Amino acid sequence: MSFQQGLSGLNAAAKNLDVIGNNVANSSTVGFKQSQAQFADVYANSLTGAGGSNVGIGTKVSQVTQQFTQGNITSTNNPLDMAINGGGFFRMDTNGEIAYQRNGQFQLDKSGYIVNPTGAKLTGYTANASGVLSVGAPSPIRINTADLVPNITTDVTAVLNLDSGSTPIDGTVTPFNMNDPTTFHNSTAVSVYDSLGNAQTLQTYYVKRPSGAWDVYAANDGTQIGAGPVATLNFNASGALTTAMPLAAINVPATATGATSPFPVTFDYTGTTQFGSAFSVNTLDQNGYTSGRLAGFNVGSDGVVLGRYTNGQSAVLGQVVLANFSNPNGLQQMGNNMWTESSTSGSPLVGTPNSGSLGVLQSSAVEDSNVDLTAELVNMITAQRVYQANAQTIKTQDAVMQTLVNLR
């Protein structure tokens, strides 16, 4: 027994207590990964060759490794909070310097970038005005808060049932009059949008003729379009539509000043039937919309940031990417819950969430620290005992030395 053995044991136990204390201190740190002190025995070099009687001269800390096990996921009220369920790290950019983190607490800065509390920008794929992602090199994600531009109506899809039992109306005897319900059988209305996003009502009227065909008339905000029918629908004996679709476009006059006028709108009646039942509207859709302000956004499990607008539309604003490493334990700790790559970690493998070895994202949630507080408290007691035991060996060695000194 020597002082060196006891001192090495004290140093190792103290280091272990440091690691445990750091784990306990970060038990509430979002995205924190606990560390573990690993030890190795120490033997003096011998010039006499191998032997079975060598006595070790103590212990040393061989390394302190982080445990990248999954932490619990807790829901939050912030839609920008993200938790990674599985492998991977968020890729962060600080003025061109790239770092990685598991802490998914994010917010928007004044320029619209998604940033962490230290101001580092979350990177991913950006989207253009049409919502198309640029999947080249990842770059800081910036949320475009501009209004969604209006979209002019170009197509109307209608699936109806026209009552085959309706009494035909002879147009030469009773001409169509949109203000006289006796001159038509049924009507529908749909809002369409001009080039400036102004809504106007496009009304269609359906008249069964003696030939069995149905004439379709149209009116825009109460004004008839054209002098006659804009289309004719024909059906076979089974009640199925035989007229080719879509119909020729209807030129709809714009009622707002400054908007493109007229604007062509194509009708598609595919699926419309003529059965012996009451008139019904099964589908009536159009592809236009007015402008909209950004009302909110959320992040999908695939990392796609989807914006929601006040006009009921949604648009892709970007996509978060993740990075993983062949040896995460080789990452260099930088503090602030961040790591940087090193020669032992390997190069980052960047991709979209839920691809390859990368986990999925959960929005409005964060990953808790993976520290098991109960286990760490037990480890602390054990480390304390080890420290006390090593102190006792020094005390015993001191007593032995004192005995030798007292020999006369």
N, C-alpha and C positions, 0 to 999 in steps of 0.2 A: 504494500500500500504506500502511495506517495501523495504529496500535496497536489501534483499535476493531475492525477486522476480525479480527485475531489473538485479541483478548480474547473476542470473541463466539464464535469457533471453539473456544477453550479451554472456555468456559462450556458450549457445546453438547456438546462431547465429554465433559466431566465429567458432565453430566446423563445422557448416554447410558450412561456407565460406571455411574452410580448405578442406572439402570433394569436394566442387565445384571446388576449385582451383586445387586439385589433378586430378579431371576429365579433366579439361581444359588442364593441363600440359601434360596429356597422351592421348590427342585427336588424336595424330599421332602414338601412340605406337601400334605396331601390336599385335593383340590378347588381348588387354587390355579390361577389363570389368568394366564399370563405377560403382561407388558406390552411395549410397543414405543414408543420415542421417535420422534416424527415432527418433521421440521424444515422451516423455511421461510426463504427468503432475505430480506434486509432492504435496502431502498433508501430514501434520504433523500427527503423531499418536495421537489418542485421547483416553483417559481413561474413557470418559463419554458416550461412545457408539456412535451409528450412529446419524447423524443429518443432516438437510438440510441447515444449515447455515455455514458450513465449507468453508473457503476461502483457496484456494491453495497457496502454498508458492513458486510457480515457475514451472520450467520445467527442464528436463534433457534429455540427449541423451540416448535413450534406446539401440540402436545398430546402427552400420553402415553396411549395407548389400550391396553386389555386385549384379548387375543385369546381369545374364547370358543369355542375349538375343543375337540373331545372329547378327554379324557384317557383313558389306558389304565385298564381295570377290573381290580382285583385282588381275589381271594377272601379272606375272613376267616373267623374262627370265631365271630363275634358275629352272632346272627340279627337284631339291631337295626341293624347296619351296612347302609346302602343306597347304591347307586350309581345315578345318573341316566344312562341311555344315550340321549342326544338332548338336546333343548332343555328349558329350564325350570330353576327353582330351588326348593329347599325353602323353605317359608314358616314363619318362626320368630316366636314371640311372647315378648317380654320385658316382663312387667307392662303389656301393652297396646300396647307399641311393636313395630311389625312390621318385620322385616328379612328378608333373603333370603341363602341360601348354597347352595354346591354340595358342601360337605363333608358327607358322609353318615355321620359317626361319631356314633352315638347310644347312649344308655343310659337306664335307668329311674331316676328319682329316688325318694326315699322315699315320695312320694305316688302313684307309679304313672304319672307323666307321662313321655313320651319327650322327653329333653332332650339338648342338645349339651354339650360340655365347659364352656361358660360359663354353663350353666343356662337358656338360652333354650329354650322349649318348641316342639316340632314341632306344627304345626296340620294339621287335616284335618276329616273328618266323624266324629262320635261315633256309637256304636251303643247302642241300649237293651238291656234284659235279654233281649229276644227276638232280638237280632242284627240289628235293622232300623236302617239308617243314616239319620241326620238330615242331609239334603243342603242345609241352609240355609247360613248364614254359617259359614266355617271357624272352628274353635276348637281349643284345645290338646287333643291326643289323650291320653286317660288309659286305661291298661290296667286293666281290672277283674279283680283277682286273686281275687275271691270264688269259692266253689265253684259249679259248675254245678248248678242245682236239678234234682231227679229229674223224670222224665216218666213218667206212668202209661201203661201199655199200653192202647190202645183198639182196635188193629187187628192182625190176624195174616194174613199172606199165605202161602198154601201152594199149590205146584204139584206134584202127585203123578201117578204112574201106578199105577192099581189094576189088578191082574192079572185080565183078563177070564176066564182059565181057572180061577179059584178056585172051589172047590165051595161052592155056597150053603149057608148054615146057617139052619135053620128056628128062629126065635126062640121059637116056641111049644113046641118040643121041647127046644131047648137055649138057655135064656135066657143073655143076656150076663152074664159075670162077669169083671171086669177082672183077677182073680187066676187065672183059668183060661184059658190060651192057646188051648184048643180051642174057645172060644166066640167068638173073633174071628180075623181073618186077619192084620191088620197093625196097627202102632201107631207113632206119632211123639211126640216131646216137644219143647217149646220153653219157654225161660225167659221169664216175663212179670214185670212190675214193678208193685207197688202204688203208692199215692199218696205213700208215704214212700221209695220207691226200693228196697224189699226185693224180692229175686228169689224167685220160686216157680215150680215146674214145672207146666206145663199139658200134660197127656197127652191125646192123641186116639187113638181106636181105630176100626177100619174093619171092618165086617161086611157081607159080600154076602148078600142075601136071595134066596129063590126067585124073586121078581118081577124080579130083575136089578138092583134098586136097591141102593145101599150106605148102611147106617145108620152114623152117626157118633156115638160116645159120647165123653164128656169126663170127665177126673178132674183134681183140683187137689191136688198134693202127696199123691197116694195116696188121695184121697177122691173118689168118684164124684160128678159134678155132675148132679143130677136123677135121676129113677128110670128114665128111658128115654133114647132117642137124642136128641141136641140138634139133629140135622140129618139130612136124607136127600139123597143125591146121585144124580141120574139121568143116564143117558147115552143117546145115540142109537146107531143101528146102526153108525155110523162110529167110535164110541168117544169122541165129543166130549161135553162136559158140557152138559146142557140146563137144569139148575137155575139159576134167577136168582141172581145174586151182587150184593152180598155177602149172606151168610146173616143171619138175625136174631141179635142180640147174645146171647152167653152171659154170664150173671151169675156171675162168678168170685169166690168168697169169698176175702177177704184173710186170710192166716194170721198176720200180724204185728199186735200190739196197737196201736191208735191209727190204723191206716190205714183209708181208706174201704173199706167192705165191705158188700155185694159191689160189684165194679166191672165194667161191661159191656165185653166184648171181642168184636169183630166178626171173623168169619172170611170170607176171600175165597179161593175155590178156582178162580178164573178161570185157565184154561189146563190144569186137571187133566184127565187122559184115562183111558180104560179100554181098554187095548190088550192083546194076547196076549203080554205080556212080564212079567218079574218086577216086583214092587212096587218103586218107586223114589221118592225124595224129590229133586225138582229145585230147589225153592225153599222155604225156610221162614224167614220173617222176621217181626219184630214191631217196633213203633215206640216202645217204652218203653226207659228206661234208668235206672240208678241215679245218684246224685250223683257228681260228679267234681271233682278238684282240677286247677288249671291246671298242666300239665306243660311247656308251651312254646308258642311261637308263631312264625309267620313272616310275611313281607310278600310278597304276590304282585306280579307285574309291573304290575297295575292299582292297586297301592297298598293293597289290602285286607289288614288285619291279621287273620290267622286264628289263633285260639287252639286248642290241642290239650289235651284233658283226659284224666285217668287212666281214665275210663270208656269211652274209645274214641270219644267224641264230639268235635266241633269246633264253634266258634261264631265269628261275625264280631265283632271287638272294636273296629273303627274302620277308617278309610280315609285314607291320606295324600293330600294334594293338592299340586300343583305350581303355580308361577306363572311366567309368561313376560312379556317386555316387547318392544314394537316396536323399541326401541333399547336393548339391554343395555349398550352403551358409555356411555350416559347415566347409569347407576347410580352412586350416590355410595359410594365405598369407605369402610368403617367400621372395618377391621381385624378380627382374629379370623375371617377368611374370610367376612365378611358385607358385604352391600351394602344400601343403602336406595334407594327410588325418588326420583326428582327430576323437575323439570319437563321435562327433556330425555329422560328414559327412557320417558316415557309411563306410563299407568296399568297396574297388573298385570292380566294375563289369567289368572284362576285356574280350574283344572279338575283332573280326575282324570288320572293318568298314562296315556299312550298314547291321548290324545284331542287333537284339534287339532294344535297345534305342539309339544305336550308329549311328552317322551320316556317311555320305559318304565323301571320300577324293577327293580333286581336286588338281592335280599336277600343278606345275608352277603357283601357286597362293598363296596368303596369305589372312587371315581374318583381316580386318581393325578393329580398335578400335570401340566399339559400342557407343562411346560418341557422342551425338547430340550437337554439339558446339553451335548452335543457342539457343537451349533450356537451355543449361548451362549458357549462358550469361544472359538470362532472369532470371534464378534462382539466379544468382549472384546479379542482381539488387534488386530482392525481398529480398534476405538475407541481403543485405546492408540496405534496408529500415527497416527491422526487427531490425537490430542492432541499427540503429539510434533511433527507437521508444523505445527500451529498455533503451538506454542511456537517453532518455528524461524522462522516469519514475524515474530514479535515480536523475536526475536534479530537477524534481518536488518534490521528497521526500526531497531532500536537502533544497529546498526552504521552505517546510513546517517545517522542523526541525529548520531552521534559524528563522522562525517566532516565534516558541515556545521559542527559546532561548532569543529572543528580548523582550518577555513579561516581564513586570515589575509589 
